[in-house]
Amino acid sequence: MAKRKARQVSPEAAPSSPSESSEGPTGSESSSGSDVTESEDDSPSSSSGVSDEEGIVNVDFEFFDPKPTDFHGVKALLKSYLEDTLWDISGFVDIFLAQTTVGTVVKTSNDDNPIGILTALNLARYKDRACMKEIYQYLWKNSNGKAERENLETMWNKQAKDVGLIVSERLVNIPIDLVPPLYNSLLDEVMWATEDEPTKELQNFFKFKDYVIVTRVFVEHSKKKGSDDGKQAKVGIIQKQKGVTEDKGELIYVKPEDEIFHQLCTWSFTFPVNAESLAAHETKNVKQLRLVMGFQAKRMAAFRDAVKNLAEDGDETNATDS
């Protein structure tokens, strides 16, 4: 069932094929400057088309509850979640698809293949699943010191019943102004689940106090300190976000909202990605990292405001450029 649908995008912002990997700097999260519209109509839209005069492609992005037929598309989006680690990715997809009350699959009106997903999974609820154990082991192995391991251990094990793992994967050229309604949908569903789930136990699984977020970023090391090239550089067509540095390099956020999470989080750490397949996506001065963050649920209001402003700023920038 469609939850919500939206908007027009320009041809360069229209999503590429879902069969393409979401890994690496191969696209841009951009906005066409058109408004996002919301609808409670569950029927698919058929308004896609091309205007020769304006150069606009009409694309309806729709939000759906997960369903079993999404399995292969969701698995494709998650295939690089743990780099090239051998793990129970199919089991992880099964968890996502089974949790229909909280979780969203993004599609276009003319294609049933998922192009984005977002959910929050309670760590205690799924602690005995092989895939969740393997995610923890992957993060533990790549944590860099005592403090990082203590933070991870506290959230993943000691406080697991109150912690949600936010899983967000999408094609990199999905427009940025879909991000606010996407997260609004997630957070509303979490709130509703605390009241509407059929048992008290299930309701409690969504009373999150904290979240863990695992995402990817790039770090750029400029050739010359203070060089203007460092300020203007791009990776593919992913824009560098403002002045965040780590390991004496500048972080490039693939998903713009991750910068907001990073600014508001209580702890974080990064580690390099070792997959051999990444060689084609990297240059001499740009390397891919995983970014792991711990985020307090009480800061979600500030996050929602910041994401809304981020999308509005993107629309204003595009309107000015046009």
VOKOLBA-479892 format. One record per residue: residue number from 0; x, y, z of N, C-alpha, C in turn. Coordinates in steps of 0.1 Angstrom, whole numbers, plus 2048, in hexadecimal, padded with zeros to 3 digits. Layout:
REM residues N
ATOM     k   n.X   n.Y   n.Z   ca.X   ca.Y   ca.Z   c.X   c.Y   c.Z
ATOM   NUM     X     Y     Z      X      Y      Z     X     Y     Z
...
This chain:
REM residues 322
ATOM     k   n.X   n.Y   n.Z   ca.X   ca.Y   ca.Z   c.X   c.Y   c.Z
ATOM     0   808   7F4   800    800    800    800   809   80C   800
ATOM     1   806   816   7F7    80E    822    7F7   80B   82B   803
ATOM     2   815   830   809    813    838    815   812   847   811
ATOM     3   81A   84B   807    81B    859    804   822   85A   7F6
ATOM     4   81E   864   7EF    825    865    7E2   829   874   7DF
ATOM     5   833   875   7D7    838    883    7D5   83C   884   7C6
ATOM     6   840   88C   7C0    846    897    7BA   84C   896   7AC
ATOM     7   84F   8A2   7A7    856    8A3    79B   865   8A4   79D
ATOM     8   86D   89E   794    87C    8A0    795   881   8A2   787
ATOM     9   88C   8AA   786    892    8AC    779   898   8A0   774
ATOM    10   89B   89E   767    8A1    892    762   8AE   88E   769
ATOM    11   8B6   898   76C    8C3    894    772   8C1   890   780
ATOM    12   8B6   893   787    8B4    88E    794   8AB   882   795
ATOM    13   8A6   87E   78A    89E    871    78A   8A6   865   78E
ATOM    14   8A1   85C   796    8A9    851    79A   8AD   848   78F
ATOM    15   8B9   843   791    8BE    839    787   8B8   82B   78A
ATOM    16   8BC   822   782    8B6    814    784   8B9   80F   792
ATOM    17   8AF   808   798    8B1    802    7A5   8BB   7F7   7A5
ATOM    18   8BE   7F2   799    8C8    7E8    798   8D6   7ED   79A
ATOM    19   8D8   7FA   799    8E5    800    79C   8E8   801   7AB
ATOM    20   8F4   7FF   7AE    8F8    7FF    7BC   8F7   80D   7C2
ATOM    21   8F3   80E   7CF    8F2    81B    7D6   900   81E   7DB
ATOM    22   90A   815   7D9    917    817    7DF   91F   821   7D6
ATOM    23   927   829   7DC    930    831    7D5   92A   83E   7D0
ATOM    24   933   848   7CC    92F    855    7C8   92B   855   7B9
ATOM    25   91F   84F   7B6    91B    84D    7A8   90F   856   7A5
ATOM    26   90A   85E   7AE    8FE    866    7AC   8FD   871   7B5
ATOM    27   8F3   879   7B4    8F1    885    7BD   8E3   885   7C3
ATOM    28   8E3   888   7D0    8D7    88B    7D7   8D3   899   7D5
ATOM    29   8CA   89C   7CC    8C7    8A9    7C8   8B8   8AC   7C8
ATOM    30   8B5   8B8   7C7    8A7    8BC    7C6   8A4   8C4   7BA
ATOM    31   898   8C2   7B4    895    8CA    7A8   88F   8D7   7AB
ATOM    32   88C   8DA   7B8    886    8E6    7BC   876   8E5   7BC
ATOM    33   871   8DA   7B8    862    8D9    7B8   85E   8D4   7C6
ATOM    34   851   8D7   7CA    84D    8D4    7D7   849   8C5   7D8
ATOM    35   84B   8BF   7E4    847    8B2    7E7   838   8B3   7EA
ATOM    36   830   8AA   7E4    822    8AA    7E8   81E   89D   7EE
ATOM    37   816   89D   7F8    812    890    7FF   803   88D   7FC
ATOM    38   801   880   7FC    7F3    87B    7F9   7F0   86F   800
ATOM    39   7E4   86D   804    7DF    861    80B   7DA   857   801
ATOM    40   7DA   85B   7F4    7D5    852    7EA   7DE   846   7E8
ATOM    41   7D8   83A   7EA    7E1    82E    7E9   7E3   829   7DB
ATOM    42   7DC   82F   7D1    7DD    82A    7C3   7EA   830   7BD
ATOM    43   7F1   828   7B5    7FD    82D    7AE   7FA   839   7A5
ATOM    44   803   842   7A4    801    84E    79C   806   84B   78E
ATOM    45   800   851   784    804    84F    776   808   85C   770
ATOM    46   80D   866   777    810    873    772   81E   875   76C
ATOM    47   825   86A   76B    833    86C    766   832   870   757
ATOM    48   83C   879   753    83C    87E    746   847   887   744
ATOM    49   849   88C   738    854    895    735   84F   8A1   72F
ATOM    50   853   8AD   733    84F    8BA    72E   85B   8BF   726
ATOM    51   859   8C1   718    864    8C6    710   867   8D4   713
ATOM    52   85D   8DC   717    85F    8EA    71A   867   8EC   727
ATOM    53   864   8E5   731    86B    8E7    73E   876   8DD   740
ATOM    54   877   8D2   739    881    8C9    73B   87F   8C1   748
ATOM    55   873   8BF   74C    86F    8B9    759   86A   8AB   757
ATOM    56   86F   8A2   75E    869    894    75E   860   893   76B
ATOM    57   854   88F   769    84B    88E    774   84C   87F   77A
ATOM    58   851   87F   786    853    872    78D   84C   872   79A
ATOM    59   843   868   79C    83D    866    7A9   845   85D   7B1
ATOM    60   84A   861   7BD    851    858    7C6   846   854   7D1
ATOM    61   845   847   7D3    83B    842    7DC   842   83B   7E8
ATOM    62   83C   83C   7F3    840    835    7FF   837   829   802
ATOM    63   83D   81D   804    835    811    806   839   80A   813
ATOM    64   830   803   818    834    7F9    823   83C   7EE   81C
ATOM    65   846   7E8   823    84E    7DD    81D   844   7D1   81B
ATOM    66   848   7CA   810    840    7BE    80D   84A   7B3   807
ATOM    67   846   7A6   808    84F    79C    804   855   79D   7F6
ATOM    68   84D   7A3   7EC    852    7A4    7DF   85D   7AE   7DD
ATOM    69   860   7B6   7E8    86B    7BF    7E7   878   7B9   7EB
ATOM    70   879   7AC   7ED    885    7A6    7F3   891   7A9   7EB
ATOM    71   891   7A6   7DE    89D    7A7    7D6   8A1   7B6   7D4
ATOM    72   898   7BF   7D3    89B    7CD    7D2   8A1   7D3   7DE
ATOM    73   89C   7CF   7EA    8A1    7D3    7F7   8AF   7CD   7F9
ATOM    74   8B1   7C1   7F5    8BE    7BA    7F7   8C8   7C1   7EE
ATOM    75   8C5   7C6   7E2    8CE    7CD    7DA   8D2   7DA   7E0
ATOM    76   8C9   7E1   7E7    8CC    7ED    7ED   8D6   7EB   7F9
ATOM    77   8D5   7E0   800    8DC    7DD    80C   8E9   7D5   809
ATOM    78   8EC   7D2   7FD    8F7    7C9    7FA   905   7CE   7FE
ATOM    79   907   7DB   800    914    7E0    804   913   7E5   813
ATOM    80   908   7E1   81A    906    7E6    828   912   7E3   831
ATOM    81   917   7D6   82F    923    7D2    837   92F   7CF   82D
ATOM    82   930   7D8   823    93B    7D7    819   93A   7C9   812
ATOM    83   945   7C2   811    945    7B5    80B   945   7A9   815
ATOM    84   941   7AD   822    940    7A3    82C   936   798   829
ATOM    85   939   78B   82C    92F    781    82A   926   781   836
ATOM    86   919   783   835    910    784    840   902   780   83B
ATOM    87   8F9   77F   845    8EC    77B    842   8E3   787   83D
ATOM    88   8E6   78C   831    8DF    797    82C   8D1   794   829
ATOM    89   8CE   787   825    8C0    783    822   8B8   783   82F
ATOM    90   8BE   77F   83A    8B7    780    847   8B4   78E   84B
ATOM    91   8BD   797   848    8BB    7A5    84B   8B0   7AB   843
ATOM    92   8AF   7A7   836    8A4    7AC    82D   897   7A6   832
ATOM    93   897   79A   837    88B    794    83C   885   79C   848
ATOM    94   88E   7A0   851    88A    7A8    85D   884   7B5   858
ATOM    95   88A   7BC   84F    885    7C8    849   877   7C6   844
ATOM    96   875   7BC   83B    868    7BA    835   85D   7B6   83E
ATOM    97   861   7AF   849    857    7AA    853   852   7B5   85C
ATOM    98   85A   7C0   85D    856    7CB    866   84E   7D5   85E
ATOM    99   841   7D2   85B    839    7DA    852   834   7E7   859
ATOM   100   833   7E7   866    82D    7F3    86D   837   7FE   86D
ATOM   101   844   7FC   86E    84E    806    86E   858   803   863
ATOM   102   858   80B   858    861    809    84D   85B   80D   840
ATOM   103   863   812   837    85E    817    82B   867   813   81F
ATOM   104   861   80F   814    867    80D    807   864   818   7FE
ATOM   105   86E   81E   7F7    86B    828    7EE   86C   823   7E0
ATOM   106   862   826   7D7    862    822    7C9   85D   82E   7C1
ATOM   107   85E   82C   7B4    858    836    7AB   84B   82F   7A5
ATOM   108   842   838   7A0    835    833    79C   836   829   790
ATOM   109   840   82A   789    841    822    77C   84B   816   77E
ATOM   110   84F   813   78A    859    808    78C   857   803   79A
ATOM   111   855   7F6   79B    853    7EF    7A8   85F   7EC   7B0
ATOM   112   86B   7EF   7AA    878    7ED    7B1   87A   7F7   7BC
ATOM   113   87E   7F3   7C8    881    7FC    7D2   88E   804   7CE
ATOM   114   88D   811   7D1    899    81A    7CF   89D   820   7DC
ATOM   115   896   81D   7E7    89A    822    7F4   893   81B   7FF
ATOM   116   899   81A   80B    893    814    816   896   81C   823
ATOM   117   88E   81B   82D    891    821    83A   889   81A   844
ATOM   118   88F   816   84F    889    810    85B   891   812   867
ATOM   119   88B   80D   872    892    80D    87F   88F   7FF   886
ATOM   120   899   7F8   889    898    7EA    88E   89D   7EA   89D
ATOM   121   894   7E5   8A6    898    7E4    8B4   8A3   7DA   8B5
ATOM   122   8AE   7DD   8BC    8BA    7D4    8BD   8B7   7C8   8C6
ATOM   123   8AF   7CA   8D0    8AB    7BF    8D9   8A2   7B5   8D3
ATOM   124   898   7BB   8CB    88F    7B2    8C4   895   7A8   8BB
ATOM   125   8A0   7AC   8B4    8A6    7A4    8AA   8B4   79F   8AE
ATOM   126   8B7   7A0   8BB    8C5    79D    8C0   8CA   78F   8BD
ATOM   127   8C0   786   8BC    8C4    778    8B9   8C6   774   8AA
ATOM   128   8C2   77D   8A2    8C3    77B    893   8D2   77B   88F
ATOM   129   8D6   772   887    8E4    772    882   8E9   77F   87C
ATOM   130   8E0   785   874    8E4    791    86D   8E7   79C   877
ATOM   131   8DF   79E   881    8E2    7A8    88B   8EF   7A6   893
ATOM   132   8F1   799   896    8FE    796    89C   90A   799   893
ATOM   133   908   797   886    913    799    87D   915   7A8   87B
ATOM   134   90B   7B0   87B    90C    7BF    87A   914   7C4   886
ATOM   135   911   7BF   892    918    7C3    89E   926   7BF   89D
ATOM   136   929   7B3   899    937    7AE    898   93F   7B7   88E
ATOM   137   939   7BA   883    93F    7C3    879   943   7D0   87F
ATOM   138   939   7D6   886    93C    7E3    88C   946   7E3   897
ATOM   139   945   7D8   89F    94F    7D6    8AA   95D   7D4   8A5
ATOM   140   95F   7CC   89B    96C    7C9    895   972   7D6   88F
ATOM   141   96A   7DF   88A    96F    7EB    884   96F   7F7   88D
ATOM   142   96A   7F6   899    96B    801    8A3   97A   804   8A6
ATOM   143   97D   810   8AA    98B    814    8AA   991   815   8B8
ATOM   144   98A   813   8C3    98F    814    8D0   986   811   8DB
ATOM   145   98A   812   8E7    982    80E    8F3   975   816   8F4
ATOM   146   976   823   8F2    96A    82C    8F4   960   828   8E9
ATOM   147   964   826   8DD    95B    823    8D2   954   815   8D5
ATOM   148   95C   80C   8DA    956    7FE    8DC   94C   7FF   8E8
ATOM   149   950   807   8F2    947    809    8FD   939   80F   8F9
ATOM   150   93A   819   8F1    92D    81F    8EC   925   815   8E4
ATOM   151   92C   80E   8DB    925    804    8D3   91F   7F9   8DC
ATOM   152   927   7F4   8E5    922    7E9    8EE   916   7EE   8F6
ATOM   153   917   7FA   8FB    90C    7FF    904   8FF   7FF   8FC
ATOM   154   8FF   805   8F0    8F3    806    8E8   8EE   7F9   8E3
ATOM   155   8F7   7F1   8DD    8F4    7E5    8D6   8EF   7D9   8E0
ATOM   156   8F5   7D9   8EB    8F2    7CE    8F5   8EC   7D3   902
ATOM   157   8F2   7DC   909    8ED    7DF    916   8DF   7E7   915
ATOM   158   8DE   7EF   90B    8D2    7F7    90A   8C9   7F3   8FE
ATOM   159   8CC   7E7   8F9    8C6    7E3    8EC   8B7   7E5   8EB
ATOM   160   8B0   7E2   8F6    8A1    7E3    8F6   89C   7F1   8F2
ATOM   161   8A4   7FB   8F4    8A0    809    8F2   8A6   80F   8E6
ATOM   162   8AD   807   8DE    8B5    80C    8D2   8B0   807   8C5
ATOM   163   8AF   810   8BB    8AB    80C    8AE   8B6   80E   8A4
ATOM   164   8B8   804   89C    8C2    805    891   8BB   80B   885
ATOM   165   8BF   818   881    8B9    81E    876   8C0   819   869
ATOM   166   8B9   813   860    8BE    80E    854   8B8   817   848
ATOM   167   8C1   81E   842    8BE    827    837   8C7   825   82B
ATOM   168   8C1   820   820    8C8    81E    814   8C0   822   808
ATOM   169   8C6   829   7FF    8BE    82E    7F3   8C8   831   7E8
ATOM   170   8C3   832   7DC    8CB    836    7D1   8CF   845   7D4
ATOM   171   8DC   848   7D0    8E1    855    7D4   8DB   861   7CD
ATOM   172   8D3   85E   7C2    8CE    86A    7BB   8BF   86C   7BE
ATOM   173   8BA   866   7C9    8AC    869    7CD   8AC   877   7D2
ATOM   174   8A2   87F   7CE    8A2    88E    7D2   8A2   890   7E1
ATOM   175   8A9   89A   7E5    8AA    89D    7F4   89D   8A0   7FA
ATOM   176   893   8A6   7F3    887    8AA    7F9   87E   89E   7FC
ATOM   177   882   892   7F9    87B    886    7FE   87F   883   80C
ATOM   178   88A   888   810    890    884    81D   887   888   829
ATOM   179   882   894   82A    879    898    835   86D   88F   836
ATOM   180   865   88D   82B    859    884    82D   85D   876   830
ATOM   181   868   871   82B    86D    864    82E   86F   862   83C
ATOM   182   877   86B   843    879    86A    851   86D   86D   859
ATOM   183   865   876   855    858    879    85C   850   86C   85D
ATOM   184   84F   865   851    848    858    851   84D   84E   85B
ATOM   185   85B   84D   85B    861    843    865   85D   847   873
ATOM   186   85F   854   877    85E    858    885   84F   857   889
ATOM   187   846   85A   880    838    859    883   834   84B   885
ATOM   188   839   842   87D    836    834    87E   83C   82E   88B
ATOM   189   848   832   88F    84D    82E    89C   844   833   8A7
ATOM   190   83F   83F   8A7    836    844    8B1   829   83C   8B1
ATOM   191   823   83A   8A6    817    832    8A5   818   824   8AA
ATOM   192   824   81E   8A7    826    810    8AB   826   80E   8BA
ATOM   193   82A   819   8C1    82B    818    8D0   81C   817   8D6
ATOM   194   813   81A   8CE    805    81A    8D2   7FC   80F   8CB
ATOM   195   800   80D   8BE    7F7    804    8B6   7FB   7F6   8B4
ATOM   196   808   7F3   8B8    80C    7E4    8B7   803   7DC   8C1
ATOM   197   800   7D0   8BD    7F6    7C8    8C4   7F9   7C4   8D2
ATOM   198   806   7C3   8D6    80A    7BF    8E3   813   7CA   8EA
ATOM   199   814   7CA   8F7    81C    7D3    8FE   82B   7D1   8FA
ATOM   200   82F   7C5   8F9    83D    7C2    8F5   840   7C8   8E8
ATOM   201   838   7C6   8DE    83B    7CC    8D1   83B   7DB   8D2
ATOM   202   832   7E1   8D9    831    7F0    8DB   83F   7F5   8E1
ATOM   203   844   7ED   8EB    850    7F2    8F1   85C   7F1   8E8
ATOM   204   85C   7E8   8DE    867    7E7    8D5   869   7F4   8CD
ATOM   205   85F   7FD   8CC    860    809    8C5   862   816   8CE
ATOM   206   863   814   8DA    865    81F    8E4   874   822   8E4
ATOM   207   87A   827   8D9    888    829    8D8   88D   835   8E1
ATOM   208   898   833   8E7    89F    83E    8EE   8AB   842   8E6
ATOM   209   8B1   839   8DE    8BC    83C    8D6   8BC   834   8C9
ATOM   210   8C4   839   8C0    8C5    832    8B3   8D4   830   8B0
ATOM   211   8D7   826   8A8    8E4    823    8A2   8E2   825   893
ATOM   212   8EB   82C   88D    8EB    82F    87F   8F8   82A   879
ATOM   213   8F8   822   86E    903    81E    867   902   823   859
ATOM   214   90B   82B   854    90A    831    847   917   832   841
ATOM   215   918   838   835    925    83A    82E   928   848   82B
ATOM   216   934   84C   82B    939    859    828   946   857   820
ATOM   217   94A   862   81A    957    863    814   960   86D   81B
ATOM   218   96C   86B   81C    975    875    821   97F   879   816
ATOM   219   980   886   815    989    88C    80B   995   892   812
ATOM   220   9A1   88E   80D    9AD    894    812   9B3   89D   807
ATOM   221   9B2   8AA   809    9B7    8B3    7FE   9C6   8B2   7FC
ATOM   222   9CA   8B4   7F0    9D8    8B3    7ED   9E0   8BE   7F4
ATOM   223   9DA   8CA   7F4    9E1    8D6    7FA   9D8   8DB   805
ATOM   224   9DE   8DD   811    9D7    8E3    81C   9D2   8F1   819
ATOM   225   9C5   8F3   81B    9BF    900    818   9BC   902   80A
ATOM   226   9BE   8F9   801    9BC    8FA    7F3   9AD   8FD   7F0
ATOM   227   9AB   906   7E6    99D    909    7E2   996   8FC   7DC
ATOM   228   99F   8F4   7D6    999    8E7    7D0   993   8DF   7DA
ATOM   229   998   8DF   7E6    992    8D7    7F1   985   8DC   7F5
ATOM   230   982   8E9   7F3    975    8EF    7F7   96B   8EC   7ED
ATOM   231   96F   8EB   7E0    965    8E9    7D6   964   8DB   7D0
ATOM   232   96C   8D2   7D6    96C    8C4    7D0   95F   8BD   7D1
ATOM   233   95D   8B4   7C7    952    8AB    7C7   957   89D   7C5
ATOM   234   94E   893   7CA    951    885    7C6   946   881   7BD
ATOM   235   948   87D   7B1    93E    87B    7A8   936   887   7A7
ATOM   236   928   887   7AA    921    893    7AB   91A   894   7B8
ATOM   237   920   88E   7C3    91C    890    7D0   923   89D   7D6
ATOM   238   91B   8A6   7DB    920    8B2    7E0   926   8B0   7EE
ATOM   239   932   8B7   7F0    938    8B7    7FD   92F   8BF   807
ATOM   240   92D   8BA   813    926    8C1    81D   92F   8CA   825
ATOM   241   92A   8D3   82D    932    8DD    833   93B   8D8   83E
ATOM   242   946   8DE   83F    951    8DD    849   952   8D3   853
ATOM   243   94F   8C6   851    952    8BC    85B   95E   8B5   857
ATOM   244   968   8B3   860    974    8AD    85D   976   8A1   867
ATOM   245   97D   897   862    981    88C    86A   98D   885   864
ATOM   246   997   881   86D    9A3    87C    869   9AA   886   85F
ATOM   247   9A9   893   862    9AF    89D    85A   9AA   89D   84C
ATOM   248   99E   899   84A    998    899    83C   98A   89F   83D
ATOM   249   984   8A2   832    977    8A8    831   96D   89D   82E
ATOM   250   962   89B   836    958    891    834   94E   896   829
ATOM   251   94B   88C   821    941    88E    817   935   885   81A
ATOM   252   929   88B   81C    91E    882    820   916   87E   814
ATOM   253   915   871   812    90D    86C    807   8FE   870   808
ATOM   254   8F9   86E   814    8EB    872    818   8EC   87F   820
ATOM   255   8E7   88A   81C    8E9    896    823   8E4   896   831
ATOM   256   8D9   88E   834    8D4    88E    842   8DE   888   84C
ATOM   257   8E8   880   846    8F2    87A    84F   8FB   885   856
ATOM   258   8FD   890   84F    904    89B    855   8FD   8A0   862
ATOM   259   8EF   8A1   861    8E8    8A5    86C   8E8   89B   877
ATOM   260   8E7   88F   874    8E9    884    87F   8F6   886   885
ATOM   261   900   888   87D    90E    889    882   910   895   88C
ATOM   262   90A   8A0   888    90B    8AC    891   903   8AA   89E
ATOM   263   8F8   8A2   89E    8F0    8A1    8AA   8F3   894   8B2
ATOM   264   8FB   88B   8AD    8FD    87E    8B3   905   87F   8C0
ATOM   265   904   875   8C9    90B    875    8D6   919   86F   8D4
ATOM   266   91A   866   8CB    928    861    8C8   928   85B   8BA
ATOM   267   934   85A   8B4    935    855    8A7   944   850   8A5
ATOM   268   945   848   89B    953    844    896   952   840   888
ATOM   269   95D   841   881    95E    83D    873   969   832   872
ATOM   270   968   82B   867    973    821    863   973   820   854
ATOM   271   97E   81C   84E    97F    81B    840   979   80F   83B
ATOM   272   974   810   82E    96E    804    827   979   7FD   820
ATOM   273   979   7F0   822    984    7E8    81C   980   7E0   810
ATOM   274   974   7E1   80C    96F    7D9    800   977   7DC   7F4
ATOM   275   97C   7D2   7ED    984    7D4    7E1   97B   7DA   7D6
ATOM   276   96E   7D8   7D6    966    7DD    7CC   964   7EC   7CC
ATOM   277   969   7F2   7D7    968    801    7D8   973   808   7D0
ATOM   278   97C   801   7CB    987    808    7C4   982   811   7B9
ATOM   279   978   80D   7B2    973    814    7A7   96C   821   7AB
ATOM   280   968   822   7B8    961    82E    7BD   96A   838   7C4
ATOM   281   976   834   7C5    97F    83D    7CD   98A   843   7C4
ATOM   282   98F   84E   7C9    99A    854    7C2   9A5   855   7CC
ATOM   283   9B1   85A   7C8    9BC    85B    7D1   9BA   862   7DE
ATOM   284   9B2   86D   7DD    9B0    875    7E9   9A2   874   7EF
ATOM   285   99A   86B   7EB    98D    869    7F0   98B   85A   7F4
ATOM   286   987   857   800    985    84A    805   978   848   80B
ATOM   287   972   83C   80A    965    83A    810   967   835   81F
ATOM   288   95E   83A   827    95E    835    835   950   831   839
ATOM   289   94F   829   844    942    827    84A   942   830   856
ATOM   290   936   836   858    934    83F    864   929   838   86D
ATOM   291   92D   837   879    924    830    883   920   83B   88D
ATOM   292   914   83D   890    90F    847    89A   905   842   8A4
ATOM   293   906   848   8B0    8FC    846    8BA   8F4   853   8BC
ATOM   294   8E7   851   8BB    8DF    85D    8BA   8D3   85C   8C4
ATOM   295   8D1   866   8CD    8C6    866    8D6   8B9   869   8D0
ATOM   296   8AF   861   8D3    8A1    863    8CD   89C   871   8D0
ATOM   297   89F   876   8DC    899    883    8DF   89E   88E   8D6
ATOM   298   8A9   88C   8CE    8AE    896    8C5   8A7   895   8B7
ATOM   299   89E   88C   8B6    898    88A    8A9   890   897   8A4
ATOM   300   88A   89E   8AE    883    8AA    8AA   88C   8B4   8A4
ATOM   301   898   8B6   8A9    8A2    8BF    8A3   8A6   8BA   896
ATOM   302   8A8   8AC   895    8AB    8A6    888   8A1   8A9   87D
ATOM   303   894   8A8   881    889    8AA    877   889   8B8   872
ATOM   304   88B   8C2   87B    88C    8D0    877   897   8D2   86E
ATOM   305   8A3   8CD   871    8AF    8CF    869   8AD   8C9   85B
ATOM   306   8A7   8BD   85A    8A5    8B7    84D   89C   8BF   845
ATOM   307   891   8C4   84B    888    8CC    844   88F   8D8   83E
ATOM   308   897   8DF   846    89E    8EB    841   8A8   8E7   836
ATOM   309   8AE   8DB   838    8B8    8D7    82D   8B1   8D6   820
ATOM   310   8A5   8CF   820    89E    8CE    813   899   8DB   80E
ATOM   311   894   8E4   816    890    8F1    812   89C   8F9   80C
ATOM   312   8A7   8F8   812    8B3    8FF    80D   8B7   8FA   800
ATOM   313   8B6   8ED   7FE    8B9    8E7    7F1   8AF   8EC   7E6
ATOM   314   8A3   8ED   7E9    899    8F2    7E0   89C   901   7DC
ATOM   315   8A0   909   7E6    8A3    917    7E3   8AF   918   7DB
ATOM   316   8B9   90F   7DD    8C5    90F    7D5   8C2   90C   7C7
ATOM   317   8BA   902   7C5    8B7    8FE    7B7   8AF   908   7B0
ATOM   318   8A6   90F   7B7    89E    91A    7B1   8A7   925   7AD
ATOM   319   8B1   928   7B5    8BA    933    7B2   8C2   930   7A6
ATOM   320   8C7   923   7A6    8D0    91F    79B   8C8   91F   78D
ATOM   321   8BB   91C   78E    8B3    91B    782   8B0   929   77C
